[in-house]
Amino acid sequence: MPPLAEYNIDDFVAVYAGDTDIIQEIIDIFLEEAPERLSALQSALATGSYDGVDRVAHSLANTSGTLKAEVTLDLSRAVENAVRSGNEREIATLLPQLIDSLSEVITKVREYRDTL
């Protein structure tokens, strides 16, 4: 599996330049919801039960787009499509990548929040 592109939170911050209130609000919502979604993905991978993973991935795609986390966005869409098409082999390949990418984004967002 090729290494994932690193997430650069500066791309997200640049969109809302100067508006720390909206940046803080988006970050707070993300950090409230993302760990639950990460846990759901990890559980699905561990059990091989992909029911509902398409909804989790769809939600992550929306959030990832807002945060300018392009790799996570692309992987979320790919997982969502794989689940909806029933392609378990593709799900099993993509899901660990999505988990890694989302974990990185959560870490970077937490680090940024701590500087606010």
C-alpha positions as CSV (number, residue, x, y, z in Angstrom):
1,M,0.0,0.0,0.0
2,P,1.5,3.4,-1.0
3,P,2.0,6.0,1.7
4,L,-0.8,8.4,2.2
5,A,-0.3,12.1,1.4
6,E,0.1,14.0,4.6
7,Y,-2.8,16.2,5.7
8,N,-2.0,19.9,5.8
9,I,-4.5,21.8,8.0
10,D,-3.3,25.1,6.6
11,D,-5.4,24.4,3.4
12,F,-8.5,24.4,5.6
13,V,-7.5,27.4,7.7
14,A,-6.8,29.4,4.6
15,V,-10.4,29.0,3.4
16,Y,-11.7,30.7,6.6
17,A,-8.8,33.1,7.0
18,G,-9.2,35.3,10.0
19,D,-12.4,33.8,11.2
20,T,-11.3,31.8,14.2
21,D,-14.8,31.4,15.5
22,I,-15.9,29.4,12.5
23,I,-12.7,27.5,12.4
24,Q,-13.1,26.6,16.1
25,E,-16.8,25.6,15.5
26,I,-15.9,23.3,12.6
27,I,-13.0,21.7,14.5
28,D,-15.2,21.2,17.6
29,I,-17.9,19.4,15.6
30,F,-15.3,17.3,13.8
31,L,-13.5,16.3,17.0
32,E,-16.8,15.3,18.6
33,E,-18.0,13.1,15.7
34,A,-14.8,11.8,14.1
35,P,-13.6,9.4,16.9
36,E,-17.0,7.7,16.9
37,R,-16.8,7.3,13.1
38,L,-13.3,6.0,13.4
39,S,-14.4,3.5,15.9
40,A,-17.2,2.3,13.7
41,L,-14.8,1.8,10.8
42,Q,-12.3,-0.1,13.0
43,S,-15.1,-2.3,14.3
44,A,-16.3,-3.0,10.7
45,L,-12.8,-4.0,9.7
46,A,-12.3,-6.2,12.7
47,T,-15.6,-8.0,12.3
48,G,-15.9,-8.0,8.5
49,S,-19.5,-6.6,8.9
50,Y,-19.8,-3.6,6.6
51,D,-23.5,-2.8,7.3
52,G,-23.7,1.0,7.7
53,V,-20.2,1.7,6.6
54,D,-21.4,3.4,3.5
55,R,-23.3,5.9,5.7
56,V,-20.2,6.5,7.9
57,A,-18.1,6.9,4.8
58,H,-20.6,9.3,3.3
59,S,-20.6,11.5,6.4
60,L,-16.8,11.4,6.5
61,A,-16.6,12.5,2.9
62,N,-18.7,15.6,3.8
63,T,-16.6,16.5,6.8
64,S,-13.3,15.7,5.0
65,G,-14.3,18.1,2.2
66,T,-14.9,20.9,4.6
67,L,-11.5,20.3,6.3
68,K,-9.8,20.1,2.9
69,A,-8.6,16.6,3.8
70,E,-8.5,15.4,0.2
71,V,-7.0,11.9,0.7
72,T,-9.6,11.2,3.4
73,L,-12.3,12.6,1.1
74,D,-11.3,10.4,-1.8
75,L,-11.0,7.3,0.4
76,S,-14.4,7.9,2.0
77,R,-16.0,8.2,-1.4
78,A,-14.2,5.0,-2.6
79,V,-15.3,3.1,0.5
80,E,-18.9,4.3,0.2
81,N,-19.0,3.2,-3.4
82,A,-17.4,-0.2,-2.6
83,V,-19.9,-0.9,0.1
84,R,-22.9,0.1,-2.0
85,S,-21.6,-2.2,-4.9
86,G,-21.0,-5.0,-2.4
87,N,-17.3,-5.3,-3.4
88,E,-15.9,-6.8,-0.1
89,R,-12.4,-7.2,-1.5
90,E,-12.2,-3.5,-2.4
91,I,-13.7,-2.6,1.0
92,A,-11.1,-4.7,2.8
93,T,-8.3,-3.0,0.8
94,L,-9.6,0.6,1.2
95,L,-10.9,0.5,4.8
96,P,-7.5,0.3,6.5
97,Q,-6.3,3.2,4.3
98,L,-9.3,5.3,5.3
99,I,-8.8,4.5,9.0
100,D,-5.1,5.6,8.7
101,S,-6.0,8.7,6.9
102,L,-8.8,9.7,9.3
103,S,-6.5,9.0,12.3
104,E,-3.9,11.4,10.8
105,V,-6.5,14.1,10.3
106,I,-7.9,13.7,13.8
107,T,-4.3,14.1,15.2
108,K,-3.5,17.1,13.1
109,V,-6.8,18.8,13.9
110,R,-6.3,18.2,17.6
111,E,-2.8,19.6,17.4
112,Y,-4.1,22.7,15.6
113,R,-7.0,23.2,18.1
114,D,-4.5,23.2,21.0
115,T,-2.8,26.2,19.4
116,L,-6.0,28.3,19.3
